[in-house]
Amino acid sequence: MQLLKMKETVEFMSIRVPAMILSIVLIIGSLTSLAINQLNWGLDFTGGTEIQAEYQGPADLDAIRTKLAASGFADAVVQNFGAPEEVLIRISPREGVQASTIGDQVMRILRADGTPVDQRRIGFVGPSVGEELTEQGGLAMLVALICILIYVAMRFEWRFALGSVIALMHDVILTLGLFSILGLEFDLTVLAAVLAVIGYSLNDTIVVSDRIRENFRKIRKGEPEGIINISLTQTLNRTIITSLTTILVLLALFFLGGTLIHGFATALLFGVVIGTYSSIYVASLVALMLGISKEDLMPTEVEKEGADLDPLP
């Protein structure tokens, strides 16, 4: 394999110091916002009242939200539940107010203009359930990171494993920071998006790491920084195509998917962009800073049995 000409190679690592500073500033800002503003937890985590109502025709969700907001329920989450006529309304807990009372108030608001609406059911999600979901969601991300660390360490090398995990933590912290800074609601769909971001970023990082390892073994002469630049350049087309096609789908979900998956699409859109960045300027940079070299990635030679014996005369 011939070493690519300098003009054909994108010098990614030449701006590694500004990239590192940018990542540190973003992480500090995200952690500060998470400590001060925290997350705007959705009803999946905080608990609240769920009311299922049925209209005689397709329900106008925007009109329902407007009615509820004008009557003091601006935080209500309104979405279709199965059929277009079925509506699920979720209200955050009100101190000292029972779920049945909130349900009666909501139904009176919906029927105020004479629209026939039937109440199908009413339920209450307690705060203890929300706390359990929060603990399980955090545990799921922690287990995912540990499994990734073990896998990449066995598949490649511990420097790549550490870089991959730091890159994933970088992506998760910045995504959570975005939701904290903007005050966006964080519910189970967003948690699913964060886990999907981990998978996307890991896939991109593994592709880059595999190419770096391959080039370390094939290119006889070259500094680690140059070989990493070559590897990143060779995977650039694949990265751009994958990211753009994913972003096109997510843009459609963001603008046309409705309120229900708006947070999901937002988290994934941001996660895809930041995940692509981290696979280049976090995972690869960490491996370079830890002193990755050709000797670390060369396959172990297996000595054949009897190879040390003198040949027969």
N, C-alpha and C positions, 0 to 999 in steps of 0.2 A: 504494500500500500504506500503510495507516494504522499508525502506531506503536502497539504493544500497550500497554494500560494497565499501570501499574506493578504493580498488584495481580495481574495475570495473568502477570507475568513472574517467573520464579525468579531471584533475584540470586546466581547462581553465583559471579561474580567478587568478591562482597563478602567471601568467606572465602578469597581466593586466597593471602593470606600464611600462614595456618595450614596450608593445603593444601601450599604450597611447602615449609614447614618439615617437615611430615610426610613428604613425598617424599624430602627430603634426608636425614632421619634414617633412613628405611628403606633408602635406597641405601647410606649409610655402614655400616649394620648388615649388609647383605647382602655388601658388599665385604669387610668385616672377617671375616665368617664364611668367605667363599670363600678368603681369604688364610690363615686359621688352620686351619679344618676341611677346606677344599677340598670336592670333590664325592666322593660315594660311587659311584665308577665301577662300572658293571656289567661282566659278562663280555664284552659286545660290545666294550668298550674295553680291558679289562685282559688279555684272553685267558683260556684255561682249557681244561678237558676237557669234551667233549660225548659223552654216552652215550645211544644210542637203544635202548630196551627194548620188548618186546612181551609183553603179558599175554594170557591166553586169554579173559578177559572184560573189561568196562570197568574201567579202573584207578582206584583210590581215591587221588587226588593228595595229600589231606591225610594219609592213613596213610603214604604214601611219604615225605613231608616229615618226619613224626614219627620214622620209622625212621632216616632219614639224620641228623637232628639229634641223636638219641640216640647215634649212632656217630661223632660228630665232624665231620659235614658239615652244620652248621647253616646255612652260606651257600649250600647247594645250591638251584638254581632248577629247579623241577619243573613241567612243563606238558605238555598233550596235544600230540601231533604228528600231525595229520591225523585218524585214527580214534580213538575212545575207548580202544581197546586199546593204542594206541601212546603211549609216554611219552618225552619228551626231558628228560634231566637234565644240567644244566651245573654244573660244579664249578670254583671258582677255582683258580689254579695253586698247587701245593704245592712248596716249594723242595726240590730234590733227589729228587723223586718223579716217575717217568715217568707219562705219560698211561695207558699200558696197565696199570700197577700200580693206579692210581686206579680204572680201569674194573673190574678184577677185584674190588677191595674193595667197590665199590658193588653189583656183581651178587651178591656173597656176602651182603651186608646184605639185599638184596631177597628172596633165596631162603632166608633164615635160618628163617622160619616155615613152610617147605615150599611156599610159593606158586610155581607154575611160571612162570618168566620167561625169555624168550629175549633174548639180546643181539643186536641187529640190526647195529649198527655203533658204532665209537668213533672220535672225532676230537679234534684238538687245535688250538686257535686261539692262535697265538703273540702275544706282546706287540707285535711290530712291526705286526701287523694292527690291533691296538687303537690304537696311536699314529697310524696312517694314518687310521683312522676319526675320531679326535679332531681331527686337522688338517683333514680334509675337512668335518666338521660345523661347526667354527669358521669355515672359509672360506665355507661355504654361508650362514651368518648374516651374515657381513661383506658378501658380494656382494649379498645381499637388501637390506641397509640402504643400500648405495650406489645400487642400482637404484631404490629407493624415493625416495631423496633427489633423484635426477635427474628421476624422473617427476613428483613433486609440485611441484618447482621449475618444470617446464615447464607443468604443468597449472594451477597456481594462482599462487604467488608464493614467493620464496625464504624469506620469514619463515615461511610455512606449512610449507615443506619442512624447514627446520631444526627447527621445532616437532614435526613428525611423526617425524623421526628420533630426536630426544631422547626423545619419548614411547615409541618402540619400544625404545630402549636401556633406558629406565626399566623397561619391562615385562619384558624379558629378564633384566636384573640382579636384579630382585625375585623372579622365578620361580626362577632359579638359586640365589638366596640362600635361598629357602624349602627347596629340596632339600638345601642345605648345612647349614642350621640343624637341620632335622629328621633329617638323616642318611639320607634316602631314596635308594634306588638310582637312579642315572642311567644309562639304557641308550639304545638306539637309538629305542625307542618314545617315551621322554621327549623326546629330541632332535626327533623328528617333531612332538610336541606343542608344543614351543617355537617351531618354525617355523610351526605352525598359529596360535599365539598372535600371532605377528607379522602374519600375514595378517588375522586377525580384528580386531586393534587398528587396522591400517592402514585397513581398510574403514570402521570406525566413525569414524576421524579424517577420512577423505576426505568422508564424508557431512556431518560437522559443518563442515568447511572450505568445502564447496560452499554450504551454507546461509549461512555468514558472508559469503562473497563476494557472494552474491545479495542479502542484506540491505544490505550496504554500498552496493550500486549502486542499490537501490530506496528506501531510507529517506534522505530528503534532509537531515533534521536529526536529530542524535543523536551522542553521544559513542561512541568505539570500544567502551568497556566496556559501555555500554547495548545497543549493537547485538549484541555477542557474547552477552550475556545473553538477548536475544530469540531469537537463532539457536539457542542451546543449549536454550531452553525449547521451541521449535518442533520440535526433533528428539528431545525427551525421550520422547514416547510410543513412537516408533519404537525408540529405544535400549532402553527398558524391555522392550518386547515381544520384541525380538530376543534380549536377554540372558537373559530368563526362559526362553524356549523352549529356548535352547541349554543353560542350566543344568539344566533338567529332564532332558534327554537325558544329560548328563554325570553327573548324580546316579544315573541308572539304571546307567550304565557303572561308576561308582565302587562302588556297593553290590552289583551283580549280575554285573559283568563278569569277576570272578575276579582272581587274582593277576597274570596275564599283562599286563593292561592297567590295573592299579591306578595305576601311576605315570603313565601316559598321561592317565587321567581326572583325577588330582590336578593335574597341570600345567595342563591345559586349564581346569579349574574355577577355579583361582586366576588363570589368565591372562585368562579372560573378565571376571572381576570387576575386576582391576587394569587391564585394557585399556579397559574402559568408563570407569573413573576417569581414566586418563591422557589420553583423548581430550578430556575436559572440563578437567581441572586441570593438564595438562602441555602438550599441543599448543596449545590455545587460549591458555593463559596465556603461553607463550613468544612467540607471535605478538603478543599485546598488549604484552608487555614490550619487544619489539623495535620498537614504534611503528607497528604496522599502521594504515593510514588509508584513507579513501575514494579518495584519489588513486592509491594503490598498486594498487587493484583495478579501476579503471575501464578498460573496453576501449579499446584504441588506435584512434584515429580514422584511417581510411584516406582520404587526400585523393584525390579523383577527378581523372583527367587532364583538364586544361583548366579546372579550377575557379577557378584564379587569373587567368584571362583576363577582360578586360573584356567585359560583355555587348554584343551587337550593338545599335546604335541602332534 
